[in-house]
Amino acid sequence: MSLSAVPLAEEPSPTPSDSGTPMVPTLKDAHESATNAAGWVEENWSTWLAIGLRVLLIVVIAAVLRVFVRRAITKLIDRMSRTGQAVDGTGIGGLLVNSERRRQRSQAIGSVLRSVASFLILGTAALMVLGTFQINLAPLLASAGVAGVAIGFGARNLVTDFLSGVFMILEDQYGVGDTVDAGVATGEVIEVGLRVTKLRGADGEIWYVRNGEVKRIGNLSQGWATANVDVTVRADEDLDHVKATLVAVAERMGKEEPWNELLWSSIEILGLDSVLLDSMVVRVSAKTMPGKSLTVERELRWRIKRAFDAAGIRIVGGATAPVEMEGPDPAAAVAPPSAYASSVSPQSLAASPLTPPPNTKK
């Protein structure tokens, strides 16, 4: 028997009661644990303090920078609004833009810029904080890139609408109060959003047009509009008389309220637009305030019709009704029936033989 086996054999076997009782840490074990914890804290406190101060500095700088950038964007938007209010003092400025359009455009631009600035600043600060804790950012950035590509393909229509709305607002293609032709719908703009534009149609309906679906925009409320009126008269009318009457109507209308404000140029008689066998067309044109061309055209037609009636000039147009003429009697060319057509007529009886033909049968 070896010597090492002797003390093992001499040791008493543990009883079931001894093995079931939990071991109570002694004072010596607690002292050793506290000593180890204090040593670990003493060795790493400087590292954790440096990391905490770095994170705090990053958060403070990000918060201050975010507040500064958002305030700068707000001041820029307010300056744009004040510039628009100064333009309102001029004669044309108030006609090109209105306060509601300027307010919505400023709010949209400010919201987009503030959101982009906040996303960039807070996102960069979050990545810097993760880098401070020595976290490998390569897998995180790769996952974010893959997720971004997947979301971009899945929601490409939404992204297209959003980007189109941003550029429409930044370029000021149209605004609230403008009458636009968007291709898919035509009407007055009542709300401009980053994804959808609302239009009020001519019959009162509201069109929701996605910004990504708009391929072309025809703004009928910027610059000036043109009022064109075609007057159709008979081909035998005196052109000098017609022109003098139109000139008188144009001069009278240009001096009266409120047409002198709606007309941005004098009414011009452009001349003959077409000449036909039974009629001729004289075109009248004028530059008007944006969106008021139809109003000016209706009033101009009204005045031209009254002036022509007073001057004895007849206005013609459309298809002329054919004149019904009395034609020849269709029965006149038909010969009367012959008297020999009837077997009982006197002429037929007189022409018949007196005796019947002999019977040749035997």
URZIRA-V599244 format. One record per residue. N is the residue number from 0. RES is the residue in one letter. D_FIRST is the distance of its C-alpha to the first C-alpha in whole Angstrom. Layout:
n = [N	N]
res = [RES	RES]
d_first = [D_FIRST	D_FIRST]
//
This chain:
n = [0	1	2	3	4	5	6	7	8	9	10	11	12	13	14	15	16	17	18	19	20	21	22	23	24	25	26	27	28	29	30	31	32	33	34	35	36	37	38	39	40	41	42	43	44	45	46	47	48	49	50	51	52	53	54	55	56	57	58	59	60	61	62	63	64	65	66	67	68	69	70	71	72	73	74	75	76	77	78	79	80	81	82	83	84	85	86	87	88	89	90	91	92	93	94	95	96	97	98	99	100	101	102	103	104	105	106	107	108	109	110	111	112	113	114	115	116	117	118	119	120	121	122	123	124	125	126	127	128	129	130	131	132	133	134	135	136	137	138	139	140	141	142	143	144	145	146	147	148	149	150	151	152	153	154	155	156	157	158	159	160	161	162	163	164	165	166	167	168	169	170	171	172	173	174	175	176	177	178	179	180	181	182	183	184	185	186	187	188	189	190	191	192	193	194	195	196	197	198	199	200	201	202	203	204	205	206	207	208	209	210	211	212	213	214	215	216	217	218	219	220	221	222	223	224	225	226	227	228	229	230	231	232	233	234	235	236	237	238	239	240	241	242	243	244	245	246	247	248	249	250	251	252	253	254	255	256	257	258	259	260	261	262	263	264	265	266	267	268	269	270	271	272	273	274	275	276	277	278	279	280	281	282	283	284	285	286	287	288	289	290	291	292	293	294	295	296	297	298	299	300	301	302	303	304	305	306	307	308	309	310	311	312	313	314	315	316	317	318	319	320	321	322	323	324	325	326	327	328	329	330	331	332	333	334	335	336	337	338	339	340	341	342	343	344	345	346	347	348	349	350	351	352	353	354	355	356	357	358	359	360	361]
res = [M	S	L	S	A	V	P	L	A	E	E	P	S	P	T	P	S	D	S	G	T	P	M	V	P	T	L	K	D	A	H	E	S	A	T	N	A	A	G	W	V	E	E	N	W	S	T	W	L	A	I	G	L	R	V	L	L	I	V	V	I	A	A	V	L	R	V	F	V	R	R	A	I	T	K	L	I	D	R	M	S	R	T	G	Q	A	V	D	G	T	G	I	G	G	L	L	V	N	S	E	R	R	R	Q	R	S	Q	A	I	G	S	V	L	R	S	V	A	S	F	L	I	L	G	T	A	A	L	M	V	L	G	T	F	Q	I	N	L	A	P	L	L	A	S	A	G	V	A	G	V	A	I	G	F	G	A	R	N	L	V	T	D	F	L	S	G	V	F	M	I	L	E	D	Q	Y	G	V	G	D	T	V	D	A	G	V	A	T	G	E	V	I	E	V	G	L	R	V	T	K	L	R	G	A	D	G	E	I	W	Y	V	R	N	G	E	V	K	R	I	G	N	L	S	Q	G	W	A	T	A	N	V	D	V	T	V	R	A	D	E	D	L	D	H	V	K	A	T	L	V	A	V	A	E	R	M	G	K	E	E	P	W	N	E	L	L	W	S	S	I	E	I	L	G	L	D	S	V	L	L	D	S	M	V	V	R	V	S	A	K	T	M	P	G	K	S	L	T	V	E	R	E	L	R	W	R	I	K	R	A	F	D	A	A	G	I	R	I	V	G	G	A	T	A	P	V	E	M	E	G	P	D	P	A	A	A	V	A	P	P	S	A	Y	A	S	S	V	S	P	Q	S	L	A	A	S	P	L	T	P	P	P	N	T	K	K]
d_first = [0	4	7	9	7	8	11	12	11	13	16	18	20	23	26	29	31	29	29	32	34	35	33	36	37	36	39	37	37	40	41	39	41	44	43	42	46	48	46	47	51	51	50	52	55	58	57	58	61	62	61	63	66	67	67	69	71	71	72	75	76	76	78	81	81	82	84	86	87	88	90	92	92	94	96	97	98	100	102	102	104	106	107	108	110	112	113	114	117	118	121	118	115	115	116	113	110	110	108	106	105	104	102	100	100	98	96	94	94	93	90	89	89	87	84	84	83	81	79	79	78	75	74	73	72	69	68	68	66	63	63	63	59	59	59	60	63	64	62	64	67	67	67	70	72	71	71	75	76	75	77	80	80	80	82	84	88	87	86	89	91	89	90	94	94	93	95	98	98	97	100	103	104	105	105	106	109	110	111	109	109	105	106	104	106	109	110	109	106	105	101	99	95	93	92	95	99	101	105	108	110	114	114	111	108	105	103	99	99	96	96	94	97	100	101	104	106	109	110	114	113	113	116	119	120	123	126	128	131	133	136	138	142	144	145	149	148	149	146	148	148	145	143	145	144	141	141	143	140	137	139	140	136	135	137	136	133	130	130	131	127	126	128	126	129	133	133	134	136	135	137	138	134	136	139	140	143	144	141	140	137	137	134	133	130	129	125	124	121	118	118	121	123	123	125	128	128	129	132	133	134	135	138	139	140	142	143	144	146	148	149	150	147	145	141	140	137	135	137	140	142	144	148	149	152	154	154	157	158	156	158	161	160	160	163	165	165	167	170	170	166	167	169	171	172	176	175	173	176	179	177	176	178	181	181	178	177	178	176	176	174	176]
//
